[in-house]
């Protein structure tokens, strides 16, 4: 929107405010590339955040197990099985199982559990992110550290929201963008945008008032 047709004595003003679906797609693909995705059940996804190449089992933990328990554990991953268990020493099972990675553990869960019971097997902090439509949910496991409130909000935004794009051009001034006007790029608040504009010394009173009168209450969707 602009004031080109109605302005003759003040500086020209033009702005665009919309949800940036293209940038939303970029953020989503970056998340998928940076983390480990495991599909399970029907159309369900489990994402692992952190270093999934680390061993899942500690050697001290395996040393405390009986040979029968180690055989049962090995059977999950089919590492030494289906060889004759009498031919394998307890130490062989320990040396093999200590190399099972975090990724392998969660791949096993994905193959053997459903959405309804898989979280009971998680050994790390996890978060269920829900979309706006019924059935839109994904599971995210953090293998390095517990989730923070900020990380959970970041995940919700990446999967279900689009960031806001704002561009305001006033006369010959430099372009004003969303990072100048918003604390959270996903939460458009016209009152906050107007307040920040009013705090800018290089924006004229005319421009401030015209923008306050014409900025949208909600961004439009770009397709």
C-alpha positions in Angstrom: 0.0 0.0 0.0 1.2 3.6 -0.6 0.1 7.2 -0.5 1.1 8.1 -4.0 -2.4 9.0 -5.2 -3.3 11.1 -2.2 -0.1 12.9 -1.4 1.3 16.0 -2.9 3.0 17.9 -0.2 4.5 15.2 2.1 7.1 12.5 1.5 6.0 9.3 -0.3 5.3 6.3 1.8 5.0 2.6 0.7 4.7 -0.5 2.8 4.2 -4.2 2.6 3.1 -6.4 5.5 2.5 -10.1 5.0 3.3 -13.6 6.3 6.4 -14.8 4.6 5.6 -18.4 3.5 8.8 -18.6 1.5 11.0 -17.9 4.6 8.8 -20.3 6.6 9.8 -23.0 4.1 13.5 -22.1 4.4 13.4 -22.3 8.2 11.6 -25.7 8.0 14.1 -27.2 5.6 17.0 -25.9 7.7 15.5 -27.6 10.8 15.1 -30.9 8.9 18.7 -30.7 7.6 20.2 -29.8 11.0 18.4 -32.5 13.0 17.7 -36.2 12.6 14.3 -37.2 11.3 12.9 -40.7 11.9 9.5 -41.8 10.4 7.3 -44.2 12.2 3.7 -45.5 12.4 1.6 -43.8 9.7 2.7 -40.4 8.6 4.3 -39.7 12.1 7.7 -38.1 12.5 10.2 -38.1 15.3 13.0 -35.5 15.3 16.2 -35.9 17.3 18.0 -32.7 18.2 21.7 -33.1 19.3 24.5 -35.5 18.7 22.9 -38.8 17.9 26.2 -40.5 17.1 27.1 -40.8 20.8 26.7 -44.3 22.4 23.4 -44.9 24.0 24.5 -47.5 26.6 27.3 -46.9 29.1 29.8 -49.6 29.5 29.3 -49.6 33.3 25.6 -50.2 32.7 26.3 -53.2 30.4 28.8 -54.7 32.8 26.2 -54.9 35.4 23.8 -56.9 33.2 23.8 -60.7 33.0 24.7 -62.5 29.8 21.0 -63.4 29.4 20.0 -59.8 29.7 22.7 -58.8 27.2 21.5 -61.5 24.7 17.9 -60.1 25.1 19.2 -56.6 24.5 21.3 -57.6 21.5 18.3 -59.3 20.0 16.6 -55.9 19.6 19.3 -54.7 17.3 20.3 -58.1 15.7 24.0 -57.3 16.1 25.4 -60.7 17.2 22.2 -62.6 16.8 21.2 -65.0 15.3 24.5 -66.7 16.1 24.6 -69.5 18.7 24.6 -67.6 22.0 26.9 -70.3 23.6 29.6 -69.3 21.2 29.6 -65.6 22.2 31.2 -64.5 25.5 29.5 -61.9 27.7 32.3 -59.5 26.9 31.6 -59.8 23.2 28.1 -58.7 23.8 29.3 -55.8 25.9 31.9 -54.7 23.3 29.2 -54.8 20.6 26.3 -53.1 22.5 28.5 -50.3 23.8 28.7 -49.1 20.1 24.9 -48.8 19.7 24.3 -45.1 19.0 21.4 -42.9 20.2 20.1 -42.8 16.7 20.0 -46.7 16.5 18.1 -46.8 19.8 15.4 -44.4 18.5 15.3 -46.2 15.1 14.5 -49.4 17.0 11.7 -47.6 18.9 10.2 -46.2 15.7 10.1 -49.7 14.2 8.5 -51.3 17.2 6.3 -48.7 18.9 3.3 -46.6 17.8 2.5 -42.9 18.5 0.4 -44.0 21.5 3.2 -45.8 23.4 6.5 -44.7 22.0 7.1 -41.8 24.4 7.1 -44.1 27.3 10.4 -45.5 26.0 12.1 -42.2 25.5 15.3 -41.8 27.6 15.8 -38.1 26.9 13.7 -35.0 27.3 11.0 -34.7 24.6 8.4 -32.3 23.4 5.1 -32.8 21.5 4.4 -29.9 19.1 0.8 -29.6 18.0 -0.4 -27.8 15.0 -3.7 -26.0 14.4 -5.5 -28.9 12.7 -6.6 -32.1 14.5 -3.9 -34.7 14.1 -1.1 -32.3 13.3 1.6 -33.2 15.8 5.3 -34.1 15.8 7.6 -35.4 18.5 11.0 -33.9 19.1 13.6 -35.4 21.4 16.6 -33.4 22.7 19.4 -35.8 23.3 21.9 -33.3 24.7 20.0 -31.0 27.1 16.5 -30.4 28.4 14.1 -28.3 26.4 13.7 -24.6 27.3 10.6 -22.6 26.9 12.3 -20.7 24.0 13.2 -23.9 22.2 9.7 -25.2 22.4 8.4 -22.0 21.0 11.0 -22.1 18.2 9.8 -25.6 17.3 6.2 -24.6 17.2 7.0 -21.7 14.9 9.1 -23.8 12.5 6.4 -26.4 12.0 3.2 -24.5 12.2 3.7 -20.7 11.7 5.1 -18.2 9.1 7.2 -15.2 10.1 6.0 -11.7 9.4 7.6 -9.7 6.6 7.4 -5.9 6.9 8.9 -3.4 4.5 8.3 0.4 4.9 9.9 3.0 2.6 9.5 6.7 3.5 10.8 9.2 1.1 14.6 8.7 0.7 15.1 7.2 4.1 16.5 3.7 4.5 14.0 0.8 4.4 12.4 0.0 7.7 12.1 -3.8 8.3 10.4 -6.2 10.7 13.5 -6.5 12.9 13.2 -2.7 13.6 9.6 -3.0 14.6 8.9 -6.4 16.2 10.3 -8.3 19.3 9.0 -11.6 17.9 8.9 -12.0 14.1 6.0 -14.5 14.5 3.8 -12.2 16.6 2.5 -9.2 14.7 1.1 -6.5 16.9 0.1 -3.3 15.1 0.2 -1.3 18.3 3.8 -2.4 19.0 4.8 -1.5 15.4 3.2 1.9 15.6 4.9 2.5 19.0 8.3 1.7 17.6 7.7 3.9 14.6 6.8 6.8 16.9 10.1 6.3 18.7 12.1 6.8 15.5 13.4 10.4 15.3 14.0 10.2 11.5 10.4 9.5 10.7 8.2 12.5 10.3 5.0 13.1 12.3 3.0 12.9 9.0 4.5 9.5 8.2 3.9 8.2 11.7 0.2 9.2 11.6 -0.4 7.9 8.1 1.2 4.6 8.9 -0.9 4.4 12.2 -4.0 4.9 10.1 -3.2 2.5 7.3 -1.1 -0.4 8.6 -3.2 -3.6 8.7 -4.5 -5.1 11.9 -3.3 -8.5 10.6 -0.8 -9.4 7.9 -2.0 -10.9 4.7 -0.8 -14.3 3.4 1.5 -14.3 0.5 1.3 -17.2 -1.9 
